[in-house]
């Protein structure tokens, strides 16, 4: 069992940051897939495939970002 109390201020900040970054990065991923398919007139199915591929990259980027944030932020008070 980990010693110490939860640092609620940092925990709320990390959760808020995760939501903000996830919305932005997935918005960019979906818009990029839609724009590339529209620009080259690739069709609706290819548009969805591109959105899925870019969303996979976005999910990986979000995971890496959150790992780094959790390494830096103190979520527990010592003691």
URKA-V694401 format. One line per field, one symbol per residue. psi: psi as a letter, one per 30 degrees, with the letter a starting at -180 (. if undefined). burial: I if it has 16 or more other ideal C-beta (glycine too) atoms within 10 Angstrom, else O. A space follows every 50 residues. Layout:
# URKA-V694401
psi=???
burial=???
This chain:
# URKA-V694401
psi=kkkllkjeeeeeeeeeeeeeeeeeeeeeeeeeeeeeeeeghfleeeeeee eeeeeeeeeeeeeeeeeeefeekjfkkk.
burial=OOOOOOIOOOOOOIOOOOOOIIOOIIOOIIOIIOOOIOOOOOOOOOIOOI IOOIIOOIOOIIOOOOOOOOOOOOOOOOO
